[in-house]
Amino acid sequence: MACVARQPPDAPHKAHKLAGFLTSEEDLFIKTHLGEPNVDVASWRLSVSGHVEQPLSLSFDELLQFPQAKVTAFHKCAGSPLFPLAPTPGDVGNVVWSGVRLSDVLDAVRPHRDAALVWSSGQDFGSYRGADPQHFGKDLPLERARRPEVLLATHLNGEPLTRRHGGPVRLVVPGFYATNSVKWLHSLRVATERSPSIFTTKYYNDRIERPDGTIATAPVWAIAPDSVIISPLPGADCGGSVVVSGWAWSDEEIATVEVSLDGGRSWQAARLDAREAYSWQAFRLDVTSLPSGCHRALSRATDRAGRVQPITGARNASVPVDIMVSE
């Protein structure tokens, strides 16, 4: 087997920075679709409308009058909507979000009984791949929006949310891919149907083949079981022993992580930490004796719902790390 790492070019560098339980603001990935708007917190307002009894328009100071909450949560990019099956192993982090529970704001506006979803819209505006100019918009089920970990975040790791990470206010939906955590939030709309945004209608929908062969689509919402090896790095010479360590995550708690050192032919159970809140979980496998030559390391996570991380063909596919053992 040729010992050539198949990771994306930037993955080893990014994975190396994920060694700590919490990811710094500087190391947390940043993705935009329509550019970064210049938002003035003094004039910022949040509109909450739609199928509700009492619409609201809140200034930043008025929003802060709601009870404060925080959650430690992993934050995972879904990857490019143009290449939905391409893994992005370095685009993940684990941070502490602080702000206001979305459920408290929803209680204040009192959604109608027929309400089913919450649309969210950011202040970033423009044209994406030739579509008519529009704000970046997403939606999520009202039931999910009411969960206590879903925040209108104003702080990241205890510091005010910076503009580059979506400040002054960002929607944060732990357990959902980061594309659903709309940055530069300025509008929430309670609705009975899905948002008409191209980022819900055309992009970020997975094709699913039914048993009868027909094709359905499903929103890119809940995060599938995933993991990344952070040590050793690709190309490392490990001597005769190696410690394989990394992080695993999913919308559901991860139940097991297995590690292979032969490209997936055999697997060994790794030691796995329990999940705290919505944090990622550390795994570790100590191998005391490896023969000389090239070894391809893979990690495979299984969550408590029984979903297993695939080896290929999905955004959450295992990404191999090739290591050497010198004679």
N, C-alpha and C positions, 0 to 999 in steps of 0.2 A: 504493500500500500504506500503510495506516495505521501510523504508527510508535508502536505500543503494545506494551510488553513483556508477554509471556505467562508470565513466570516466576512461581512461587509468591511471595507477598508478602515472605517472609523471605529468599528466595534471594540477592538482591544483597548484602544485609548479610553473610550467611554466606560467600558466595563471596569477598568482599573480604578476609576473615580467613584465607583459604587461600593467601596469597601465599608463605609460607615453605615450604621443603621439609619441615620437621617442624611438626606441629600441636601447639600447647601443650595442656596438660591442661585449661586453662580453656576453650579453644575447641573441644575435641573434643565432638561431639554426645553426648547422653545420652537413652536411651529406656528405659522400663520398662513392663511389663505388669501387674505385681502389687504395685507399690510398692517402696520401698527398705527392706530389713530392717536391723535394728541388730545387727551381727555383732561378737562379742567375740573378738579374735584369740587371747586367752589360753585360751579354751575351744573354739576352732574345731578341728574335725577333718574329715578327708576320708576317707570310706568308699569303698573300691575292691573291688567284689565281682562276683558273677554267675558266668559260665562261665569260671572261673579256677581254677588249682591252689592258689594261696596268697592268699586275701583279705587286705587290709590296712586298717588304720585309722591314719591319720597325723595327728599334731599339726602345727602350723605349723612348729615347730622341726625336727621329723622330716622334713618335706617338704624343708626347706632343706638337708638333708644330701645330697640328690641333686645331681649335677653341675649347675652353673648354665649357662644359655644365654640368648641374646638374638636378636631379629630385628627389623629395620626393615620395617614393613608398612603398607600402606594399610588402612583400616578403614571399611567401607561399610554403611550401613543398607539393609535391604531394603524399607523403607517399611512402612506399616500393612498388616497382614494383611487388613484390611477393604477396602482399596483397593489391591490388588496391582499395578495397572497405572499408578499415579501416581508419576512421578519425584520423587525427593527430592535435588536436585542439591547442596544445601548440607550434607547429612548424610553427610559423608565427612571423613576426615583421614588423616594419615600420621604414625605414631609409632614409638617404639622400645619394644618389650615385652621384659621380662626375667623369667626364672623357671626352671622345671624342664621339661625335655622330657617330654611325656606318654608318649613311647615308652619312656623309662627306667622310669617307674612301671609301665607295662604289662609290661615285661620282668620286673619284680620279682614281679608276680602271676601270670605265665605263663598267658595265655588258652588255652582249649581249642581244638582244631583246628577245631571247628565254629563258633567265634565269628565273627561277621560285622560287628557294630556295637558302638559304645560309647555308652551313654546317659549324659547329664550332667544334673544337677539342681542348681538354685540354692536358696538359703535363702529367697528371696522366695516368699511363700505367699498365696493368696487365690483369689477367684472372678473369672473373666474372662468378661464378657458372659453372666452367669447360669449358667455351668458349675459343677459341683461344685468346691469349694475344692481346690487342689492346688499343689504346687511348680511353678515354671517348669521345664520339661524339654525337652531336645532330644536328637538323636542324630546320629552321623556314622559313616561306614564305618570299620571297623577299619583298613583299608589306609591311609586318609587320616590317621587318628589316629596312626599310627606314623611319619608323616613328620617330619623333624627340626625343621621350623619350627613345629609345633604345640606350644604351651606351656601349662603351668599358671602363669599370669603372676602375679608378686608385685610388679612394678615397672612404671611407665609413665614413659618419658623419664628414667630414672635415679632416680626418686623412688618411695617405697612407694605401691602402688596405693591410691587413696582409696576410701572407701565408695561415693561416688556413681558411680565407674567400676567397681564390682564387687569392691572389696577386702574381705578381705585376699587372696583368691585368685580369679582368673577364668580360665576356659578361653579360649584364644585360638587361632583356626583361620584363619591367613592364607589369603586366596583364597576363603573362604566368607563369605557375608553375615553381618553382625555378630550377627544373631539367634541364630546357632549358637555364638557365643562367650559361653557362659553365665556370667553374673555371680554373685558370692557363692556360688561353687561349694562344694558340700558332699558330693556323691555322684557316683561314676562306677560304672557297671554294664556289664560286658561281656555281650553278648546275641547271640542267633541271629536275632532279628527286630527290627522297628522299635519304638521306644518308644510306649507307649499314651498319652502326654501329648497333650492337645488341640492343643498347639503343633507336633505332628508329624502328627496324624491329621486334624484339622479345619482348622487354619490352617497357613500357609506351605507349601502345595502348589500348584504351578502346573498349570492345565489345559492339556493338549496334544492337539491334534487329529491323529489318525493319518491316513495316506493314504486309508484306507477310510472316513473320516468319523467313526469312533468316538472317544471321548474317554478319554484316560489322564491320570494325574497324575504329577508329578515333584517331589521335595522341593526346596525353595528352599535349595540348597547352594552350588554354585560360582557365583562372581560373573561376570556377563556383561560384555562390553566396554562401557565407559562413559567419559564425559569431561565436564568442566565448563569453561566459559570464565570465568576470573577477572578478565580485563581485556580490553577496557574494560567498565565497568559499564553496565547498561541506562540509556538516556537520555543517555549521555555525548556531548558534541560533540567530534568527533575531528579537526576540521580536514580537510585533504586527505589525510592519511596516518594509518595506524592500525597498531598492533601488537596482534594477537590472541594471547593466551596463556592457558594453563590447564594442567590435569592430566588424565591418562588412566590407566585401570587396568582390569584384568581378572584372572581366575584365571590365565590364560595371559598371557605378556608381550605387550604391545601392539606390533604390527608397524608400523602406519601410523596417522596422524591426518590427516584432511582438514578444511579449513575452507571454509565457504560464506559469502559476504557478500550473497547475493541470495535468502535463504530456502530454499536447497537446490536451486536450478536449476543451478548450476555449483559445482565444488569445486576447491580448490587444496591441494596437499600441504604440510603444515606440517613444520617441523624438529622432530624428536622425540629426546629423550634416551633412552639405554638404561636398562633397569631394574636397580636395585641391590637384591639380595635380593628382598623382596616389596613394594618401595616403588612408589608411583605414579610416573608418567613425565611430565616437563614437555614441552609442545609450544609452538611459537611460529610465527606467520606475520607477516611484515612486508609491508605493502601501502603503497606510496609514493604512490599516486594514486587517490583515490575521488571520484566525481562528487558534487555536492551533493545533499542529500535524505536520506531514511531508508534504512538498510541493516539487514537482519536477518542477524545472524551465527549460525552453527551450527557445531558441531564433531561429527565422526563418527570413531569409533575402530574399528579392525579388529585383532583379536589374531592370534597366530601359528597358532591353530587354524582361522583363516579366518572366524571369527564377526564379523559387522558390527553395529555399534550402529545400532538402528533410529531413524527420525526421529520416529515416533509409536507409540502403542499398547503401550508396555512400560515397566517400571520403570526401564529403562536408556535410555529414549528421549532424544534430544537435546533440550536446553532452549534456546530461542532467546534471544538478546540483541539488542535493538533499539538502534541507535546513530544519531546524526545527524551530517551533514556540512553545516556552514553554507556559504552562498554567499559 
